[in-house]
Amino acid sequence: MASLDISSMQDVPENYIWYEDMDPPHSSANENDIIPVIDFQGLRRQEEEENIIEQIGSACKKWGFMQIINHGISEKLLENVSIQGRRLFSLPLEQKLKAKRAPDGVTGYGEARISPFFSKLMWSEGFTCVGSPVEDAKKLWPEDHQNFCEIIEEYEHAMKNLVKRMMSLIGRSLGLSTGDFMRRCRIQDDSYGKALQTGALQMNYYPPCPQPLRTMGLAPHTDSACLTLLYQGEVAGLQIQHRGEWVTVPVIPNALIVNIGDLMQILSNGRYKSRLHRAVANRSRSRLSIAYLWGPPPRDVIMPVPQLVDSKHPLLYKSLTWNEYLVAKSLHFDQALQLFSYNTSFSSDGNLSF
């Protein structure tokens, strides 16, 4: 991990410069390229529910992304989790490094996991939490971590409930019964009421950048999980690749961004695709994004839902576990999905062939 404190930099070091010119293709100029916004208020009225499910299906097919409003997560909770995120990233670098993510670890402070696949560094820092944040929080605030932990755990609980709701709606948009799709996705509790699925909370912080057009906040990638719920706060920066262009996702107060991940592409047998996205830097304002990434239990077998395989939609992907997929992603990055495709094999030198 780079140990430079980019928050205090007046100039951009060479190893952070991605573009030599000052005008990279940052976003599309097509005013019609607007990510769908879906109002969940209508779910309270049965006559509007089917229309909302249709909107979700259309957004998943065309974009792999949507923004949702009136989703049930309170403005106060979104504000509180943002305050705690900024509190964390405002700590001195040496303090944040006390909770540094281990090389083979999942939780803690560090640079983006995709960094090893790129020759240049990204203008961001991150913090990952899976389950209770207490262990890492004690390293950051030995005497004052309780409020951080309480708010993070409250937010995680709210996200888990919203994920269940979203997955039910997505299943229905695919023409599947809620119960069957939820079982296929392993959205269930054990006999003691403990959730079996896995969720990770990922906070990313992007300090103001002296030369934002020459840097990259977070490089293009797809999410490995089934579903991501993202709160981007008050500053735009997320961009989606759509029809060969980068489209900026506008800020809508208190909205959440929902995006399809790689495992959902497998579950849907390619009906819904995981889309490339990235984050760009900002000259004058810092940006905090808070993502909740949901996946099935690590060792449960995932495969395309049988009802989504037919003569017009042949089986595209092999069975796998999330653990297997994460290992493949860590080795092959953007080729990981192809590794589990029936059109993919390994060549004699160990490389992927298509």
VOBA-1610 file (N, C-alpha, C; in pm, whole numbers, padded with zeros to 5 digits, always signed):
BEGIN
Met+00084-00120+00000Met+00000+00000+00000Met+00086+00124+00000Ala+00048+00224-00080Ala+00119+00351-00080Ala+00096+00421+00054Ser+00203+00474+00114Ser+00192+00537+00244Ser+00186+00689+00234Leu+00156+00743+00114Leu+00147+00886+00096Leu+00012+00938+00145Asp+00014+01055+00208Asp-00108+01117+00255Asp-00160+01208+00145Ile-00244+01155+00057Ile-00287+01231-00060Ile-00378+01348-00022Ser-00436+01344+00098Ser-00526+01453+00139Ser-00453+01586+00150Ser-00324+01583+00175Ser-00249+01706+00196Ser-00165+01748+00075Met-00175+01676-00035Met-00090+01703-00151Met-00137+01826-00230Gln-00041+01908-00271Gln-00068+02023-00357Gln-00043+01991-00503Asp+00035+01888-00529Asp+00064+01843-00664Asp+00041+01692-00672Val+00017+01644-00793Val-00009+01501-00812Val+00122+01430-00846Pro+00165+01333-00764Pro+00286+01258-00794Pro+00271+01179-00924Glu+00383+01150-00987Glu+00383+01083-01116Glu+00308+00950-01112Asn+00322+00876-01003Asn+00259+00743-00999Asn+00107+00748-00978Tyr+00050+00870-00968Tyr-00095+00887-00962Tyr-00151+00942-01093Ile-00067+00972-01190Ile-00112+01033-01314Ile-00151+00924-01414Trp-00278+00921-01451Trp-00331+00823-01545Trp-00338+00878-01687Tyr-00356+01007-01701Tyr-00373+01068-01832Tyr-00269+01179-01850Glu-00200+01177-01965Glu-00100+01280-01992Glu-00166+01409-02040Asp-00275+01398-02115Asp-00345+01519-02158Asp-00442+01562-02048Met-00506+01674-02068Met-00595+01729-01965Met-00742+01711-01999Asp-00772+01631-02100Asp-00912+01618-02140Asp-00947+01473-02174Pro-00936+01380-02077Pro-00975+01242-02103Pro-01126+01232-02120Pro-01173+01123-02180Pro-01317+01108-02202Pro-01389+01075-02072His-01417+01178-01990His-01472+01153-01857His-01619+01117-01857Ser-01698+01169-01948Ser-01839+01136-01942Ser-01907+01162-02075Ser-02024+01104-02088Ser-02103+01119-02210Ser-02170+01255-02213Ala-02181+01311-02333Ala-02252+01438-02349Ala-02397+01417-02388Asn-02440+01292-02401Asn-02576+01261-02442Asn-02672+01283-02325Glu-02755+01386-02336Glu-02844+01420-02225Glu-02952+01316-02201Asn-02971+01225-02296Asn-03071+01119-02280Asn-03018+01001-02199Asp-02887+00998-02175Asp-02828+00889-02097Asp-02842+00921-01948Ile-02954+00888-01892Ile-02982+00916-01752Ile-03018+00785-01683Ile-02946+00752-01579Ile-02972+00629-01505Ile-03115+00632-01450Pro-03189+00521-01460Pro-03328+00521-01413Pro-03340+00552-01263Val-03442+00627-01229Val-03476+00658-01090Val-03611+00594-01060Ile-03616+00509-00958Ile-03738+00434-00926Ile-03785+00473-00787Asp-03909+00514-00778Asp-03969+00560-00652Asp-04040+00443-00584Phe-03986+00401-00470Phe-04045+00289-00397Phe-04172+00327-00321Gln-04207+00454-00323Gln-04330+00495-00256Gln-04449+00416-00310Gly-04445+00386-00440Gly-04555+00315-00503Gly-04573+00173-00455Leu-04472+00116-00390Leu-04484-00022-00341Leu-04588-00032-00230Arg-04627+00082-00175Arg-04731+00080-00072Arg-04870+00067-00133Arg-04877+00082-00266Arg-05005+00071-00335Arg-04998-00046-00432Gln-05078-00147-00409Gln-05070-00272-00484Gln-05085-00250-00634Glu-05166-00153-00673Glu-05189-00130-00815Glu-05066-00076-00886Glu-04969-00020-00810Glu-04847+00034-00872Glu-04729-00063-00862Glu-04745-00169-00785Glu-04633-00260-00759Glu-04580-00323-00887Glu-04669-00371-00973Glu-04625-00437-01096Glu-04550-00341-01188Asn-04593-00215-01190Asn-04523-00115-01270Asn-04382-00093-01220Ile-04365-00090-01089Ile-04232-00072-01030Ile-04143-00193-01060Ile-04199-00312-01051Ile-04122-00433-01083Ile-04078-00430-01229Glu-04165-00382-01316Glu-04130-00369-01458Glu-04017-00267-01477Gln-04022-00157-01403Gln-03916-00057-01410Gln-03782-00116-01364Ile-03787-00195-01258Ile-03665-00259-01208Ile-03606-00351-01313Gly-03690-00434-01374Gly-03641-00524-01479Gly-03579-00449-01594Ser-03643-00340-01637Ser-03589-00260-01747Ser-03455-00199-01711Ala-03443-00147-01589Ala-03317-00087-01544Ala-03206-00191-01538Cys-03238-00311-01488Cys-03138-00417-01478Cys-03090-00460-01616Lys-03180-00469-01713Lys-03144-00512-01848Lys-03063-00407-01922Lys-03107-00283-01916Lys-03047-00178-01997Lys-02923-00116-01934Trp-02921-00109-01801Trp-02814-00038-01732Trp-02734-00125-01636Gly-02802-00217-01568Gly-02738-00286-01456Gly-02731-00199-01333Phe-02788-00080-01341Phe-02788+00020-01233Phe-02924+00087-01226Met-02955+00140-01108Met-03072+00225-01090Met-03051+00307-00964Gln-03123+00416-00951Gln-03131+00487-00824Gln-03270+00464-00768Ile-03278+00444-00635Ile-03407+00425-00572Ile-03428+00534-00467Ile-03551+00584-00459Ile-03587+00685-00360Ile-03706+00634-00280Asn-03728+00695-00163Asn-03833+00649-00071Asn-03818+00500-00041His-03694+00463-00012His-03656+00322+00007His-03667+00275+00151Gly-03696+00367+00243Gly-03715+00327+00382Gly-03596+00349+00473Ile-03480+00384+00417Ile-03363+00415+00500Ile-03371+00562+00537Ser-03369+00593+00665Ser-03394+00730+00710Ser-03281+00825+00671Glu-03319+00949+00648Glu-03220+01053+00618Glu-03121+01067+00734Lys-03170+01052+00855Lys-03084+01065+00973Lys-02977+00957+00976Leu-03013+00833+00942Leu-02915+00725+00941Leu-02811+00747+00832Leu-02854+00792+00714Leu-02759+00822+00607Leu-02663+00933+00649Glu-02717+01032+00718Glu-02632+01142+00767Glu-02534+01092+00872Asn-02581+01010+00964Asn-02495+00961+01072Asn-02382+00873+01020Val-02412+00783+00926Val-02307+00695+00875Val-02206+00776+00794Ser-02250+00882+00728Ser-02158+00968+00654Ser-02066+01043+00751Ile-02122+01091+00860Ile-02041+01160+00961Ile-01932+01067+01015Gln-01968+00943+01042Gln-01870+00849+01095Gln-01765+00812+00991Gly-01805+00803+00864Gly-01708+00776+00759Gly-01607+00889+00746Arg-01655+01012+00747Arg-01563+01126+00737Arg-01477+01139+00862Arg-01534+01103+00975Arg-01455+01102+01099Arg-01337+01006+01086Leu-01363+00890+01029Leu-01257+00790+01011Leu-01148+00842+00918Phe-01187+00891+00801Phe-01086+00929+00702Phe-01015+01059+00736Ser-01068+01136+00832Ser-01000+01258+00874Ser-00890+01231+00976Leu-00880+01107+01023Leu-00772+01072+01116Leu-00637+01086+01048Pro-00531+01113+01125Pro-00396+01114+01067Pro-00363+00978+01004Leu-00283+00982+00899Leu-00251+00859+00827Leu-00193+00753+00920Glu-00104+00794+01010Glu-00041+00694+01098Glu-00143+00626+01188Gln-00251+00697+01223Gln-00356+00636+01304Gln-00439+00539+01221Lys-00473+00578+01098Lys-00551+00489+01011Lys-00474+00361+00981Leu-00343+00372+00968Leu-00262+00254+00937Leu-00258+00153+01051Lys-00300+00192+01170Lys-00309+00097+01280Lys-00418-00008+01254Ala-00513+00027+01167Ala-00618-00068+01128Ala-00598-00112+00984Lys-00474-00114+00940Lys-00443-00152+00802Lys-00489-00294+00772Arg-00550-00312+00657Arg-00595-00444+00615Arg-00475-00535+00590Ala-00480-00656+00645Ala-00372-00753+00624Ala-00369-00795+00477Pro-00251-00835+00426Pro-00241-00875+00284Pro-00341-00982+00243Asp-00371-01074+00333Asp-00468-01179+00303Asp-00600-01157+00376Gly-00619-01035+00427Gly-00738-01006+00505Gly-00849-00942+00424Val-00961-00921+00492Val-01079-00863+00427Val-01112-00727+00485Thr-01104-00714+00617Thr-01148-00591+00682Thr-01031-00498+00708Gly-01066-00371+00733Gly-00967-00272+00770Gly-00944-00164+00666Tyr-00841-00085+00692Tyr-00809+00033+00611Tyr-00708-00003+00502Gly-00723+00058+00385Gly-00625+00031+00279Gly-00667+00089+00146Glu-00585+00061+00046Glu-00617+00103-00090Glu-00712+00002-00153Ala-00763+00034-00270Ala-00858-00053-00339Ala-00796-00189-00368Arg-00875-00295-00353Arg-00824-00430-00378Arg-00785-00452-00523Ile-00841-00374-00613Ile-00808-00390-00755Ile-00677-00322-00791Ser-00614-00253-00698Ser-00492-00177-00727Ser-00382-00259-00792Pro-00358-00386-00751Pro-00249-00463-00812Pro-00263-00484-00962Phe-00383-00467-01017Phe-00404-00489-01160Phe-00374-00364-01244Phe-00333-00256-01178Phe-00307-00131-01250Phe-00169-00078-01214Ser-00104-00017-01311Ser+00032+00034-01290Ser+00032+00168-01216Lys-00080+00238-01218Lys-00091+00367-01152Lys-00175+00355-01025Leu-00149+00445-00931Leu-00225+00446-00806Leu-00354+00527-00821Met-00449+00500-00735Met-00580+00566-00742Met-00593+00671-00633Trp-00667+00776-00666Trp-00681+00890-00576Trp-00795+00862-00476Ser-00771+00766-00389Ser-00874+00728-00292Ser-00812+00642-00183Glu-00888+00625-00077Glu-00853+00533+00031Glu-00983+00468+00077Gly-00972+00352+00140Gly-01092+00278+00174Gly-01088+00211+00310Phe-01205+00173+00357Phe-01219+00098+00482Phe-01329-00004+00463Thr-01299-00130+00497Thr-01394-00240+00477Thr-01435-00299+00611Cys-01564-00327+00624Cys-01616-00387+00746Cys-01707-00503+00708Val-01686-00619+00770Val-01775-00734+00753Val-01821-00775+00892Gly-01949-00756+00919Gly-01998-00784+01053Gly-01961-00673+01149Ser-01927-00709+01271Ser-01897-00609+01373Ser-01767-00535+01341Pro-01767-00401+01353Pro-01646-00323+01327Pro-01560-00302+01451Val-01596-00366+01562Val-01533-00333+01690Val-01382-00350+01688Glu-01333-00461+01634Glu-01189-00489+01640Glu-01107-00379+01573Asp-01147-00338+01453Asp-01073-00233+01384Asp-01099-00097+01446Ala-01221-00073+01492Ala-01255+00057+01551Ala-01173+00083+01677Lys-01146-00020+01755Lys-01064-00003+01876Lys-00922+00041+01841Lys-00873-00003+01726Lys-00739+00038+01683Lys-00737+00186+01642Leu-00849+00232+01587Leu-00858+00371+01541Leu-00887+00466+01656Trp-00979+00427+01745Trp-01019+00510+01859Trp-01019+00423+01985Pro-00906+00401+02046Pro-00900+00310+02162Pro-01001+00343+02272Glu-01031+00472+02291Glu-01120+00512+02400Glu-01254+00568+02352Asp-01275+00574+02221Asp-01394+00645+02172Asp-01448+00581+02044His-01470+00451+02048His-01515+00380+01928His-01662+00338+01932Gln-01728+00354+02046Gln-01861+00297+02063Gln-01963+00357+01966Asn-01962+00490+01951Asn-02061+00553+01863Asn-02043+00509+01718Phe-01918+00499+01674Phe-01889+00451+01539Phe-01947+00312+01519Cys-01922+00223+01614Cys-01967+00084+01601Cys-02120+00075+01600Glu-02185+00151+01687Glu-02331+00145+01694Glu-02395+00190+01563Ile-02342+00297+01504Ile-02401+00349+01380Ile-02372+00255+01263Ile-02250+00202+01256Ile-02217+00109+01148Ile-02305-00015+01156Glu-02323-00069+01275Glu-02406-00189+01291Glu-02553-00160+01258Glu-02601-00042+01295Glu-02739-00004+01260Glu-02754+00006+01108Tyr-02654+00063+01043Tyr-02659+00078+00897Tyr-02653-00059+00828Glu-02566-00146+00877Glu-02557-00281+00819Glu-02690-00354+00831His-02754-00342+00945His-02884-00409+00966His-02988-00355+00868Ala-02990-00223+00850Ala-03085-00162+00757Ala-03058-00207+00613Met-02930-00218+00578Met-02894-00261+00443Met-02935-00406+00418Lys-02916-00492+00517Lys-02955-00633+00502Lys-03104-00645+00472Asn-03183-00568+00543Asn-03328-00573+00521Asn-03364-00520+00383Leu-03297-00413+00339Leu-03327-00358+00208Leu-03281-00452+00097Val-03169-00521+00118Val-03123-00619+00019Val-03229-00727-00001Lys-03285-00778+00108Lys-03389-00881+00096Lys-03506-00830+00012Arg-03543-00706+00036Arg-03654-00646-00040Arg-03617-00633-00187Met-03496-00584-00214Met-03452-00566-00352Met-03443-00699-00425Met-03389-00801-00359Met-03372-00930-00424Met-03508-00992-00456Ser-03604-00973-00369Ser-03739-01022-00397Ser-03796-00955-00521Leu-03779-00825-00532Leu-03831-00750-00647Leu-03758-00788-00775Ile-03627-00807-00766Ile-03550-00846-00884Ile-03592-00985-00931Gly-03613-01076-00836Gly-03661-01209-00874Gly-03794-01203-00946Arg-03884-01122-00897Arg-04015-01108-00962Arg-04001-01044-01099Ser-03904-00953-01115Ser-03883-00892-01247Ser-03833-00993-01349Leu-03775-01103-01300Leu-03730-01212-01387Leu-03840-01315-01411Gly-03956-01292-01353Gly-04067-01385-01370Gly-04065-01501-01273Leu-03988-01488-01165Leu-03973-01597-01068Leu-04054-01569-00943Ser-04097-01673-00878Ser-04167-01656-00750Ser-04067-01609-00646Thr-04114-01528-00554Thr-04025-01472-00452Thr-03957-01582-00371Gly-04033-01681-00325Gly-03976-01784-00241Gly-03868-01864-00310Asp-03891-01903-00435Asp-03793-01984-00508Asp-03666-01906-00534Phe-03680-01781-00576Phe-03561-01700-00605Phe-03481-01674-00479Met-03548-01647-00368Met-03478-01621-00243Met-03401-01745-00198Arg-03458-01863-00219Arg-03386-01985-00184Arg-03265-02004-00274Arg-03282-01979-00404Arg-03171-01993-00498Arg-03057-01898-00463Cys-03092-01780-00412Cys-02991-01680-00377Cys-02940-01697-00234Arg-02992-01798-00164Arg-02953-01828-00027Arg-02987-01713+00068Ile-03098-01643+00039Ile-03144-01539+00131Ile-03237-01606+00231Gln-03180-01644+00343Gln-03257-01715+00444Gln-03185-01704+00577Asp-03252-01741+00682Asp-03192-01746+00815Asp-03185-01892+00859Asp-03090-01921+00948Asp-03084-02057+01001Asp-03189-02072+01111Ser-03190-02188+01175Ser-03294-02217+01274Ser-03286-02127+01397Tyr-03173-02056+01413Tyr-03157-01965+01525Tyr-03182-01820+01485Gly-03223-01800+01359Gly-03252-01665+01312Gly-03130-01588+01266Lys-03017-01653+01258Lys-02895-01587+01213Lys-02887-01588+01061Ala-02862-01471+01003Ala-02856-01462+00857Ala-02741-01544+00803Leu-02768-01618+00695Leu-02665-01703+00636Leu-02586-01631+00528Gln-02644-01526+00469Gln-02576-01456+00362Gln-02465-01366+00418Thr-02384-01311+00328Thr-02269-01231+00368Thr-02282-01090+00313Gly-02255-00993+00397Gly-02256-00854+00351Gly-02127-00785+00392Ala-02076-00699+00306Ala-01956-00622+00335Ala-01987-00474+00318Leu-01945-00394+00413Leu-01961-00249+00405Leu-01828-00190+00360Gln-01830-00117+00250Gln-01709-00059+00192Gln-01723+00092+00186Met-01641+00163+00264Met-01636+00308+00257Met-01516+00350+00173Asn-01538+00437+00076Asn-01430+00491-00005Asn-01429+00643+00008Tyr-01310+00697+00025Tyr-01294+00842+00041Tyr-01203+00895-00068Tyr-01249+01004-00132Tyr-01176+01065-00242Tyr-01145+01210-00205Pro-01022+01240-00162Pro-00988+01378-00125Pro-00992+01470-00248Pro-01003+01602-00227Pro-00990+01694-00340Pro-00858+01670-00411Cys-00860+01683-00543Cys-00741+01652-00623Cys-00700+01774-00705Pro-00571+01814-00701Pro-00526+01931-00776Pro-00544+01918-00927Gln-00538+01796-00978Gln-00552+01773-01122Gln-00647+01655-01145Pro-00775+01674-01124Pro-00869+01561-01129Pro-00879+01495-01266Leu-00854+01570-01374Leu-00867+01512-01508Leu-00750+01422-01544Arg-00645+01424-01463Arg-00529+01341-01492Arg-00521+01219-01400Thr-00613+01209-01307Thr-00608+01101-01208Thr-00732+01012-01219Met-00735+00910-01136Met-00849+00818-01131Met-00882+00791-00984Gly-01008+00815-00947Gly-01048+00787-00810Gly-01054+00638-00781Leu-01123+00566-00867Leu-01133+00421-00858Leu-01145+00368-01000Ala-01054+00279-01038Ala-01045+00234-01177Ala-01167+00153-01218Pro-01192+00142-01349Pro-01307+00066-01398Pro-01306-00079-01350His-01423-00125-01305His-01435-00261-01252His-01583-00298-01246Thr-01610-00424-01224Thr-01744-00470-01189Thr-01740-00521-01046Asp-01854-00523-00980Asp-01861-00574-00843Asp-01877-00725-00845Ser-01808-00793-00755Ser-01809-00939-00753Ser-01937-00996-00694Ala-02002-00923-00607Ala-02115-00974-00531Ala-02240-00989-00616Cys-02350-01025-00550Cys-02480-01031-00618Cys-02536-00892-00642Leu-02533-00812-00538Leu-02600-00683-00542Leu-02522-00583-00457Thr-02516-00458-00503Thr-02453-00351-00427Thr-02553-00239-00406Leu-02560-00189-00283Leu-02639-00070-00250Leu-02539+00039-00211Leu-02541+00149-00282Leu-02441+00255-00264Leu-02507+00387-00229Tyr-02454+00452-00125Tyr-02492+00589-00093Tyr-02375+00678-00132Gln-02397+00770-00227Gln-02286+00852-00275Gln-02285+00993-00215Gly-02377+01021-00125Gly-02373+01149-00056Gly-02407+01267-00144Glu-02335+01377-00123Glu-02369+01504-00187Glu-02281+01539-00306Val-02182+01457-00335Val-02086+01489-00441Val-02086+01377-00544Ala-02111+01412-00670Ala-02111+01312-00777Ala-01968+01268-00807Gly-01956+01152-00868Gly-01825+01099-00903Gly-01832+00960-00962Leu-01941+00889-00934Leu-01961+00756-00991Leu-01998+00768-01138Gln-01932+00688-01221Gln-01962+00685-01364Gln-01984+00541-01408Ile-02082+00523-01497Ile-02118+00391-01549Ile-02086+00387-01697Gln-02029+00276-01743Gln-02007+00260-01887Gln-02139+00215-01951His-02188+00299-02042His-02317+00272-02107His-02305+00308-02254Arg-02323+00207-02339Arg-02312+00226-02484Arg-02177+00287-02523Gly-02073+00241-02456Gly-01938+00284-02489Gly-01897+00418-02433Glu-01983+00482-02356Glu-01954+00612-02297Glu-01959+00602-02144Trp-01892+00696-02078Trp-01899+00703-01933Trp-02007+00804-01895Val-02105+00758-01821Val-02218+00841-01781Val-02210+00867-01630Thr-02211+00993-01591Thr-02205+01029-01450Thr-02342+01010-01384Val-02343+00948-01268Val-02467+00929-01193Val-02493+01055-01112Pro-02603+01126-01140Pro-02628+01252-01068Pro-02664+01227-00922Val-02638+01328-00841Val-02674+01320-00700Val-02822+01351-00683Ile-02893+01261-00618Ile-03031+01283-00576Ile-03032+01270-00424Pro-03073+01373-00351Pro-03068+01367-00205Pro-03131+01241-00148Asn-03054+01172-00066Asn-03099+01052+00008Asn-03130+00932-00080Ala-03099+00939-00208Ala-03119+00823-00296Ala-03011+00719-00271Leu-03041+00594-00302Leu-02942+00487-00301Leu-02926+00435-00443Ile-02803+00405-00480Ile-02773+00348-00611Ile-02767+00197-00595Val-02835+00126-00681Val-02837-00021-00679Val-02770-00071-00806Asn-02675-00162-00791Asn-02617-00219-00913Asn-02602-00371-00905Ile-02617-00430-01023Ile-02606-00574-01040Ile-02459-00614-01033Gly-02428-00721-00960Gly-02292-00772-00951Gly-02272-00897-01035Asp-02148-00945-01036Asp-02112-01060-01120Asp-02195-01184-01086Leu-02217-01209-00956Leu-02292-01330-00920Leu-02438-01322-00963Met-02494-01202-00967Met-02630-01188-01018Met-02634-01216-01169Gln-02528-01180-01239Gln-02522-01213-01382Gln-02525-01364-01400Ile-02456-01436-01312Ile-02457-01582-01319Ile-02595-01637-01283Leu-02651-01591-01171Leu-02782-01638-01127Leu-02890-01615-01232Ser-02883-01501-01300Ser-02984-01468-01401Ser-02952-01528-01537Asn-02846-01607-01544Asn-02803-01669-01670Asn-02781-01564-01779Gly-02724-01451-01737Gly-02689-01346-01831Gly-02802-01253-01868Arg-02922-01273-01812Arg-03033-01181-01843Arg-02999-01040-01793Tyr-02944-01034-01671Tyr-02900-00908-01613Tyr-02748-00910-01604Lys-02684-00806-01653Lys-02538-00806-01662Lys-02474-00708-01565Ser-02361-00749-01512Ser-02279-00665-01426Ser-02204-00565-01514Arg-02215-00436-01483Arg-02161-00332-01570Arg-02035-00267-01512Leu-01945-00229-01603Leu-01827-00155-01562Leu-01866-00020-01504His-01798+00020-01399His-01816+00153-01342His-01685+00198-01279Arg-01675+00326-01253Arg-01552+00384-01198Arg-01589+00508-01118Ala-01492+00564-01047Ala-01512+00689-00974Ala-01404+00788-01016Val-01444+00912-01039Val-01350+01016-01079Val-01328+01113-00964Ala-01217+01185-00971Ala-01178+01278-00866Ala-01243+01414-00887Asn-01234+01498-00785Asn-01295+01631-00785Asn-01191+01732-00738Arg-01186+01847-00804Arg-01084+01946-00769Arg-01110+02014-00635Ser-01234+02046-00606Ser-01262+02133-00492Ser-01330+02065-00374Arg-01390+01949-00396Arg-01466+01885-00289Arg-01423+01741-00267Ser-01418+01702-00142Ser-01395+01561-00110Ser-01524+01484-00133Arg-01511+01354-00150Arg-01629+01270-00174Arg-01618+01143-00091Leu-01728+01105-00029Leu-01737+00981+00048Leu-01848+00896-00011Ser-01818+00772-00043Ser-01921+00678-00087Ser-01924+00560+00009Ile-02044+00508+00032Ile-02062+00398+00127Ile-02140+00288+00057Ala-02075+00177+00034Ala-02135+00067-00042Ala-02159-00053+00049Tyr-02274-00116+00031Tyr-02302-00243+00098Tyr-02312-00348-00011Leu-02220-00444-00008Leu-02214-00548-00111Leu-02264-00679-00051Trp-02366-00735-00114Trp-02426-00858-00062Trp-02391-00978-00148Gly-02363-01091-00079Gly-02338-01216-00148Gly-02390-01332-00067Pro-02395-01451-00125Pro-02444-01570-00055Pro-02339-01620+00044Pro-02371-01720+00125Pro-02269-01781+00210Pro-02150-01825+00125Pro-02028-01806+00173Pro-01908-01827+00090Pro-01896-01965+00027Arg-01948-02069+00093Arg-01927-02205+00041Arg-02052-02265-00024Asp-02159-02189-00030Asp-02280-02238-00097Asp-02263-02235-00248Val-02315-02336-00313Val-02303-02346-00460Val-02404-02252-00526Ile-02354-02173-00621Ile-02436-02080-00698Ile-02435-02125-00844Met-02551-02117-00908Met-02562-02155-01049Met-02678-02077-01111Pro-02686-02071-01243Pro-02801-02007-01304Pro-02932-02071-01258Val-03033-01989-01232Val-03164-02039-01191Val-03221-02124-01305Pro-03259-02250-01279Pro-03304-02339-01387Pro-03417-02282-01472Gln-03509-02206-01412Gln-03621-02150-01488Gln-03576-02048-01592Leu-03452-02000-01581Leu-03401-01900-01674Leu-03314-01963-01783Val-03316-02096-01789Val-03242-02170-01893Val-03344-02240-01982Asp-03339-02211-02112Asp-03429-02277-02208Asp-03364-02274-02346Ser-03440-02313-02447Ser-03383-02322-02582Ser-03335-02188-02635Lys-03400-02081-02593Lys-03359-01948-02636Lys-03251-01888-02547His-03235-01945-02429His-03137-01897-02332His-03058-02016-02279Pro-02962-02068-02355Pro-02883-02184-02311Pro-02802-02152-02186Leu-02766-02257-02116Leu-02688-02243-01993Leu-02554-02176-02023Leu-02527-02063-01957Leu-02407-01985-01986Leu-02294-02009-01886Tyr-02328-02041-01760Tyr-02225-02044-01656Tyr-02225-02175-01579Lys-02108-02212-01532Lys-02089-02330-01451Lys-02125-02300-01305Ser-02145-02406-01228Ser-02170-02391-01085Ser-02041-02348-01015Leu-02055-02272-00908Leu-01938-02224-00834Leu-01983-02178-00696Thr-01886-02157-00608Thr-01913-02092-00480Thr-01859-01950-00487Trp-01906-01865-00395Trp-01855-01727-00393Trp-01706-01727-00361Asn-01662-01816-00272Asn-01519-01826-00243Asn-01439-01853-00370Glu-01487-01948-00452Glu-01417-01980-00577Glu-01414-01859-00670Tyr-01525-01787-00673Tyr-01529-01672-00762Tyr-01434-01561-00715Leu-01429-01537-00584Leu-01341-01434-00532Leu-01194-01467-00559Val-01159-01594-00548Val-01022-01635-00582Val-00994-01608-00729Ala-01089-01645-00815Ala-01072-01620-00959Ala-01060-01471-00988Lys-01139-01390-00920Lys-01135-01244-00942Lys-01001-01187-00897Ser-00946-01241-00788Ser-00818-01192-00738Ser-00703-01227-00831Leu-00721-01330-00912Leu-00616-01373-01005Leu-00636-01319-01146His-00761-01314-01190His-00790-01282-01330His-00868-01153-01350Phe-00910-01089-01242Phe-00979-00961-01244Phe-01096-00960-01342Asp-01086-00885-01452Asp-01200-00867-01541Asp-01228-00988-01630Gln-01147-01093-01619Gln-01172-01215-01694Gln-01234-01325-01609Ala-01264-01293-01482Ala-01312-01397-01390Ala-01445-01457-01435Leu-01537-01375-01482Leu-01665-01428-01528Leu-01648-01526-01644Gln-01559-01491-01736Gln-01535-01579-01851Gln-01479-01713-01807Leu-01407-01714-01696Leu-01349-01838-01646Leu-01458-01941-01616Phe-01574-01894-01572Phe-01684-01984-01536Phe-01788-01994-01647Ser-01756-01940-01763Ser-01845-01952-01878Ser-01818-02084-01949Tyr-01921-02141-02012Tyr-01903-02266-02086Tyr-01827-02245-02216Asn-01796-02120-02250Asn-01719-02091-02370Asn-01573-02063-02340Thr-01529-02097-02219Thr-01395-02062-02174Thr-01318-02186-02131Ser-01188-02185-02157Ser-01101-02292-02111Ser-00963-02235-02085Phe-00876-02315-02026Phe-00738-02275-02004Phe-00649-02330-02115Ser-00557-02247-02161Ser-00459-02294-02257Ser-00347-02366-02184Ser-00256-02427-02258Ser-00150-02507-02196Ser-00057-02424-02110Asp-00049-02292-02135Asp+00039-02208-02054Asp-00030-02152-01931Gly-00154-02196-01907Gly-00225-02152-01788Gly-00305-02025-01805Asn-00306-01968-01924Asn-00382-01847-01949Asn-00522-01880-01998Leu-00613-01785-01983Leu-00749-01805-02030Leu-00754-01800-02182Ser-00833-01888-02240Ser-00858-01882-02384Ser-01007-01884-02407Phe-01051-01816-02514Phe-01195-01800-02537Phe-01231-01846-02677
//
